[in-house]
Amino acid sequence: MGCKEDYSRKISERFWSQKDKGDLESQREETFIDDIVQKRHIERELLCSLDGIKTVFDGGGGSGRFSILLAKYGCRVTHYDISQSMIDKAKENAKAEGVLDRMEFVKGALEDIDRFPDHSFDLVMSFDAPVSYTYPHQNEVIKHLVRMAGKRIMLSVSSRLGYLPYLANPIQKNQFILNPECEDAWVKWCISNREQSIKDFIFDGEQVKRLYENGLSGGDWEIAEYERGESPWCITYTFLPDELKSILQACGVKNIALAGPGAYARTIPNELLVKIMNDPKQKEEFLNFCYVFDSNPYVCGMGKDNLLVKGDI
């Protein structure tokens, strides 16, 4: 554990600081259907939660998908990220949207947010699971995020129940490719390696059991890759719904609601998802129903990647 503790932040910073990462992340909704579903769900929750919100902290704000959105709605936003390349892309996007003057950009790791005073922002948010990449400090980071919030907190973290199917499905991302002819390198890799991934697959019951029991994805392999100069995926702590709810309740958060964006979409094959997404009327009706279905507490743990939670201070 000590070794993983030493490496977790370093691996995250290198991965998210890759030169093209900001551009790629800002294009995800043009590339993958699961990103469309998840981000539309979060956007809807945010826009329903802005009553009395004037100041916002976006922890792990990336290329600015949600920080810029709230700046456009008149909020003063502190955009905080571990990656300078992400911040640079977010600044570029904010300038293009005309909201640069309503945003402050700060580089830093979520493990270091103790610098911010108590209740210093009306809304504290952190989406697409940066909290999960702070292992083994994820609980402490959540406590600090709650401490900083004056009125409301909204987070999405990696979902343990949502992650477990990945270990039995090496081609899960192919289901959500929107345009197989696009130039995205990951899309090309998923398509070209599909058959080999199936051929090489072996179900590892012990690996599945370990993730189910301890929630930790990654470790020794990622550390070895990092030491070789590569940029492996982050060491990730995955949460169970009741676990996340209990952490927030212990911090005094009230009116907690959980959701699992992508739970409905992951039941539908790629051919039908693409057909839906390419018809504006079907797309809107589909996304509207996804929001209803994915907000049901009985499916909140089975979202595609993330477990979304919101609550009042």
Residue pairs with C-beta under 8 A, 6 or more apart in sequence:
1 136
3 223
4 135
4 136
4 216
4 219
4 223
4 235
5 135
5 136
5 137
7 222
7 223
7 226
7 235
8 133
8 134
8 135
8 136
8 234
8 235
9 82
9 109
9 111
9 134
10 226
11 222
11 223
11 226
11 232
11 234
11 235
12 82
12 109
12 130
12 133
12 134
12 234
12 235
13 82
13 83
13 109
14 226
14 231
15 21
15 231
15 232
15 233
15 234
16 62
16 81
16 82
16 83
16 85
16 86
17 82
17 83
17 84
17 85
17 86
18 85
18 231
19 85
21 83
21 85
21 86
22 62
22 63
22 83
22 85
22 86
22 88
22 89
22 90
23 63
23 89
24 184
24 186
25 62
25 63
25 65
25 86
25 89
26 63
26 64
26 65
26 89
26 93
27 184
28 35
28 39
29 35
29 36
29 39
30 178
30 179
30 182
31 177
31 178
31 179
31 182
31 184
31 186
31 187
32 173
32 176
32 177
32 178
33 176
33 177
33 178
33 265
33 273
33 274
33 277
34 176
34 262
34 265
34 266
34 304
34 305
35 176
36 178
36 277
36 287
37 261
37 262
37 265
37 287
37 290
37 294
37 304
38 128
38 156
38 261
38 262
38 303
38 304
38 305
38 306
39 65
40 287
40 290
40 291
41 259
41 261
41 290
41 291
41 294
41 295
41 308
42 66
42 127
42 154
42 156
42 261
42 308
43 66
43 69
44 291
45 154
45 259
45 308
45 310
46 66
46 69
46 70
46 125
46 154
47 73
49 123
49 152
49 154
49 310
50 70
50 73
50 75
50 123
52 122
52 151
53 70
53 75
53 122
53 123
53 151
53 152
54 74
54 75
54 76
54 122
55 75
55 76
55 77
55 78
55 120
55 121
55 122
55 123
55 150
56 67
56 70
56 75
56 76
56 77
56 78
56 121
56 122
56 123
56 124
56 125
57 77
57 78
57 80
57 116
57 120
57 121
57 123
57 124
57 125
57 145
57 148
57 149
58 66
58 67
58 70
58 77
58 78
58 79
58 80
58 125
58 126
58 127
59 80
59 110
59 113
59 124
59 125
59 126
59 130
59 131
59 145
60 80
60 81
60 82
60 110
60 126
60 127
60 128
60 130
60 131
61 67
61 79
61 80
61 81
61 86
61 90
62 81
62 86
62 90
62 128
63 86
63 89
63 90
63 93
64 79
64 89
64 90
64 93
64 94
65 127
66 125
66 127
67 77
67 79
67 90
67 94
67 103
68 77
68 90
68 93
68 94
68 97
68 99
68 103
70 77
70 123
71 77
71 94
71 97
71 99
71 102
71 103
72 97
72 99
74 102
75 102
75 123
76 102
76 103
76 104
77 102
77 103
77 104
78 103
78 104
78 106
78 121
79 87
79 90
79 94
79 103
79 104
79 105
79 106
80 106
80 107
80 108
80 110
80 113
81 87
81 90
81 105
81 106
81 107
81 108
82 107
82 108
82 109
82 110
82 130
83 107
84 107
87 105
87 107
90 105
91 100
91 105
94 100
94 103
108 115
109 134
110 126
110 130
110 131
110 134
110 141
110 145
111 134
111 137
111 140
111 141
113 141
113 144
113 145
113 148
114 144
116 144
116 148
117 148
118 147
118 148
119 147
119 148
119 149
119 150
119 313
120 148
120 150
121 148
121 149
121 150
122 149
122 150
122 151
122 152
123 149
123 151
123 152
123 153
123 154
124 145
124 146
124 148
124 149
124 152
124 153
124 154
125 153
125 154
125 155
126 145
126 154
126 155
126 156
127 154
127 155
127 156
127 306
128 156
128 306
129 156
129 157
129 158
129 236
129 305
129 306
131 138
131 141
131 142
131 145
131 155
131 157
132 138
132 157
132 158
132 234
132 236
132 237
132 238
132 239
133 234
133 235
133 236
134 141
134 237
135 216
135 235
135 236
135 237
136 237
138 157
138 237
138 239
139 247
142 155
142 247
142 248
142 251
143 247
143 251
145 153
145 155
146 153
146 248
146 251
146 252
146 253
146 313
147 251
149 313
150 313
151 312
151 313
152 310
152 311
152 312
152 313
153 248
153 253
153 310
153 311
153 313
154 308
154 309
154 310
155 308
155 309
155 310
156 261
156 306
156 307
156 308
156 309
157 238
157 239
157 244
157 306
157 307
157 309
158 217
158 236
158 237
158 238
158 239
158 305
158 306
158 307
159 238
159 239
159 241
159 260
159 301
159 302
159 303
159 305
159 306
159 307
160 211
160 212
160 215
160 238
160 239
160 240
160 301
161 240
161 241
161 301
161 302
162 238
162 260
162 262
162 301
162 302
162 303
162 304
162 305
162 306
162 307
163 211
163 217
163 236
163 238
163 305
164 208
164 211
164 212
165 172
165 266
166 172
167 203
167 204
167 207
167 208
167 211
168 203
168 208
170 197
170 198
170 200
170 201
171 190
171 194
171 197
171 198
173 186
173 190
174 190
174 191
174 194
174 270
175 266
175 269
175 270
175 273
176 265
176 270
176 273
176 304
177 187
177 190
177 191
177 270
177 274
178 274
178 277
179 187
180 187
180 191
210 216
211 217
211 238
215 237
215 238
215 239
215 240
216 235
216 236
216 237
216 238
217 235
217 236
217 237
217 238
218 232
218 233
218 234
218 235
218 236
219 235
221 232
222 232
222 233
222 234
222 235
225 231
225 232
226 232
239 307
240 301
241 258
241 297
241 300
241 301
241 307
244 258
244 307
244 309
245 256
245 258
245 309
248 256
248 309
248 311
249 256
252 313
253 311
253 312
253 313
254 311
254 312
254 313
255 311
255 312
256 309
256 310
256 311
257 295
257 309
257 310
257 311
258 297
258 300
258 307
258 308
258 309
259 294
259 295
259 300
259 303
259 307
259 308
259 309
260 294
260 299
260 300
260 301
260 302
260 303
260 304
260 306
260 307
260 308
261 290
261 294
261 303
261 304
261 306
261 308
262 290
262 294
262 303
262 304
262 305
262 306
263 293
263 294
263 299
263 300
263 302
263 303
263 304
264 289
264 290
264 293
264 294
264 299
265 273
265 290
265 304
266 302
266 304
268 276
275 282
276 282
276 283
276 286
277 283
277 286
293 299
294 300
294 303
300 307
300 308
301 307
